Amino acid sequence: MENDQNFEERSSKVLGQSFWNDQYIANTTGWDLGQVSPPLKEYTDQLLDKDLRILIPGCGNSYEAEYLLKMGFTNISLIDIAPDLVERLKSKFKSDPHIKIILGDFFSHEGEYDLILEQTFFCALDPVLRKSYVGQMKKLLKNGGKLAGLLFVKEFEKAGPPFGGSKQEYELLFGNDFELKVVESCYNSFDKRAGTEMFVVLVKK
């Protein structure tokens, strides 16, 4: 996301459905790695239960979902607010019964999941939504369910998105509702994000 120069002047715009849909139509998706994120690949490689109920919010082009399917996972849900993207995903995965693709707002989504994967969704949200993000994650996860993924540990020079933060901020934000099982600097980031990410595994209390 940090390499997309087209994000420079967007801070004054509403980061809603039209905003994100326009990015996919125009292909101004500088946050897109073009592959599964290496830290999430390594994390999911060690998961033994292939029937875990997995949600990927703000799923984008969903390389993580492709990888999960390849590895035999059977219960994957994707949600995104951008209609054009969702239609592409429905076409792409139309022959696979193990994946559900949802057009909708994460904050009004209902369901219960064992695992939610975070990959450039949190950083795309206006920081005023962060407490709501924590509350919705807690609502969607079963007791003992996990939120796992990547958070930026830097402040961006230009107005977001993306929006950054710090380890201390994240510990305060999640600490009341989640056990902070893993909160550490990411050693296996995608090259262009090296030194800017931390990997977290947060367990719902």
C-alpha positions as CSV (number, residue, x, y, z in Angstrom):
1,M,0.0,0.0,0.0
2,E,2.8,2.4,0.9
3,N,4.1,2.4,-2.7
4,D,0.9,3.7,-4.3
5,Q,1.5,7.4,-5.0
6,N,-2.1,7.8,-6.0
7,F,-3.0,7.7,-2.3
8,E,-1.4,11.1,-1.7
9,E,-4.4,13.3,-1.8
10,R,-7.1,11.0,-0.5
11,S,-7.2,11.9,3.1
12,S,-10.1,14.3,2.7
13,K,-12.2,11.7,0.9
14,V,-14.7,9.3,2.5
15,L,-13.1,5.9,2.6
16,G,-16.3,4.1,1.7
17,Q,-17.6,1.8,-1.0
18,S,-17.2,4.2,-3.9
19,F,-13.7,5.0,-2.9
20,W,-12.5,1.5,-2.7
21,N,-14.4,0.3,-5.8
22,D,-12.8,3.1,-7.8
23,Q,-9.3,1.8,-6.8
24,Y,-10.1,-1.6,-8.3
25,I,-11.7,-0.2,-11.4
26,A,-8.7,2.1,-12.0
27,N,-6.2,-0.6,-10.9
28,T,-4.6,1.8,-8.4
29,T,-4.0,-1.0,-5.9
30,G,-0.5,-0.3,-4.7
31,W,-1.0,-2.3,-1.5
32,D,-1.5,-5.5,-3.7
33,L,1.6,-7.8,-3.4
34,G,0.6,-10.0,-6.3
35,Q,1.1,-13.0,-4.1
36,V,0.3,-14.5,-0.7
37,S,1.9,-12.5,2.0
38,P,5.0,-14.5,3.2
39,P,4.2,-14.2,7.0
40,L,0.6,-15.4,6.5
41,K,1.8,-18.2,4.2
42,E,4.2,-19.4,7.0
43,Y,1.5,-19.0,9.6
44,T,-1.2,-21.0,7.8
45,D,1.4,-23.7,6.9
46,Q,1.4,-24.8,10.5
47,L,-2.4,-25.0,10.9
48,L,-3.5,-28.6,11.1
49,D,-7.2,-28.3,11.2
50,K,-8.3,-27.8,7.6
51,D,-11.9,-27.3,8.6
52,L,-11.3,-24.1,10.5
53,R,-13.9,-21.4,9.8
54,I,-11.7,-18.7,8.3
55,L,-12.6,-15.1,7.5
56,I,-10.5,-12.6,5.5
57,P,-12.0,-9.1,5.8
58,G,-11.2,-6.4,3.2
59,C,-10.0,-9.4,1.2
60,G,-8.8,-7.6,-2.0
61,N,-7.5,-10.0,-4.6
62,S,-7.3,-12.8,-2.1
63,Y,-4.0,-14.5,-2.7
64,E,-4.2,-15.8,0.8
65,A,-7.6,-17.5,0.0
66,E,-6.1,-19.1,-3.1
67,Y,-3.3,-20.5,-1.0
68,L,-5.6,-21.8,1.7
69,L,-7.7,-23.6,-0.9
70,K,-4.5,-25.1,-2.4
71,M,-3.5,-26.3,1.0
72,G,-6.9,-28.1,1.5
73,F,-8.8,-25.7,3.8
74,T,-12.5,-26.2,3.4
75,N,-14.3,-23.3,5.0
76,I,-13.1,-19.8,3.8
77,S,-15.2,-16.6,3.8
78,L,-14.1,-13.4,2.1
79,I,-15.8,-10.0,2.6
80,D,-15.1,-6.8,0.7
81,I,-17.0,-3.6,0.2
82,A,-16.1,-3.1,-3.5
83,P,-18.7,-4.5,-5.9
84,D,-16.5,-4.8,-8.9
85,L,-13.8,-6.7,-7.0
86,V,-16.4,-9.1,-5.5
87,E,-17.9,-9.9,-8.9
88,R,-14.4,-10.7,-10.1
89,L,-13.8,-13.0,-7.1
90,K,-17.1,-14.7,-7.6
91,S,-16.2,-15.5,-11.2
92,K,-12.7,-16.6,-10.2
93,F,-13.8,-19.0,-7.5
94,K,-17.1,-20.0,-8.9
95,S,-16.2,-23.7,-9.2
96,D,-15.0,-24.1,-5.6
97,P,-17.6,-24.9,-3.0
98,H,-15.1,-24.3,-0.1
99,I,-15.2,-20.5,-0.4
100,K,-17.9,-18.0,0.3
101,I,-17.6,-14.5,-1.1
102,I,-19.6,-11.7,0.5
103,L,-20.2,-8.1,-0.7
104,G,-20.7,-6.1,2.4
105,D,-19.5,-4.0,5.2
106,F,-17.3,-5.8,7.7
107,F,-18.8,-3.8,10.6
108,S,-22.3,-5.1,9.9
109,H,-21.2,-8.7,9.1
110,E,-22.6,-11.5,11.2
111,G,-21.1,-15.0,11.7
112,E,-18.8,-17.0,13.9
113,Y,-15.2,-17.8,13.0
114,D,-12.3,-19.8,14.4
115,L,-9.7,-17.6,12.7
116,I,-9.7,-14.2,11.1
117,L,-6.7,-13.2,8.9
118,E,-5.6,-9.6,8.8
119,Q,-3.8,-8.4,5.7
120,T,-3.9,-4.6,4.9
121,F,-7.5,-4.2,6.1
122,F,-6.8,-2.6,9.5
123,C,-4.4,0.0,8.0
124,A,-7.0,1.0,5.4
125,L,-9.5,2.0,8.0
126,D,-9.7,5.5,9.4
127,P,-8.1,5.3,12.9
128,V,-11.4,6.5,14.4
129,L,-12.8,3.1,13.5
130,R,-10.1,1.1,15.4
131,K,-12.1,0.5,18.6
132,S,-15.1,-0.6,16.4
133,Y,-12.7,-2.9,14.6
134,V,-11.7,-4.6,17.9
135,G,-15.3,-4.9,19.0
136,Q,-16.4,-6.5,15.7
137,M,-13.5,-8.9,15.7
138,K,-14.4,-10.0,19.2
139,K,-18.0,-10.4,18.1
140,L,-17.2,-12.5,15.1
141,L,-14.6,-14.8,16.7
142,K,-15.7,-17.8,18.8
143,N,-14.3,-18.0,22.4
144,G,-10.7,-18.8,22.0
145,G,-10.8,-17.8,18.3
146,K,-7.7,-16.0,16.8
147,L,-7.1,-12.9,14.9
148,A,-3.7,-13.3,13.1
149,G,-1.9,-11.2,10.7
150,L,0.1,-8.1,10.0
151,L,0.0,-4.5,11.3
152,F,2.3,-1.6,10.2
153,V,4.6,-0.3,12.9
154,K,5.5,3.0,11.3
155,E,3.9,6.4,10.7
156,F,3.4,7.3,7.0
157,E,4.6,10.7,5.8
158,K,1.5,11.2,3.7
159,A,-2.1,11.3,4.8
160,G,-3.6,7.8,4.7
161,P,-4.6,5.3,3.8
162,P,-2.5,3.5,4.7
163,F,-2.6,4.5,8.4
164,G,0.2,3.3,10.7
165,G,0.8,2.9,14.4
166,S,3.0,1.5,17.1
167,K,3.4,-1.7,19.1
168,Q,2.5,0.2,22.3
169,E,-0.7,1.6,20.6
170,Y,-1.8,-1.9,19.4
171,E,-1.1,-3.5,22.8
172,L,-3.4,-0.9,24.4
173,L,-6.0,-1.2,21.7
174,F,-6.4,-5.0,21.8
175,G,-5.2,-5.8,25.4
176,N,-8.6,-5.7,27.1
177,D,-10.3,-8.1,24.8
178,F,-7.6,-10.4,23.5
179,E,-4.7,-12.4,24.8
180,L,-1.6,-11.0,23.1
181,K,-0.1,-14.4,22.2
182,V,2.3,-13.0,19.6
183,V,3.1,-9.4,19.1
184,E,6.5,-9.2,17.5
185,S,8.5,-7.7,14.7
186,C,8.0,-9.5,11.4
187,Y,11.2,-11.2,10.2
188,N,9.8,-12.6,7.0
189,S,8.0,-9.6,5.5
190,F,7.6,-9.1,1.7
191,D,10.8,-7.3,0.7
192,K,9.3,-3.9,0.2
193,R,7.7,-3.9,3.6
194,A,10.8,-5.2,5.5
195,G,11.2,-3.4,8.9
196,T,7.7,-1.9,8.8
197,E,5.5,-4.7,10.0
198,M,4.7,-6.7,13.1
199,F,3.0,-10.1,13.2
200,V,0.3,-10.6,15.7
201,V,-1.7,-13.6,17.0
202,L,-4.5,-12.4,19.2
203,V,-6.7,-14.8,21.1
204,K,-10.3,-13.8,22.1
205,K,-10.6,-13.8,25.8
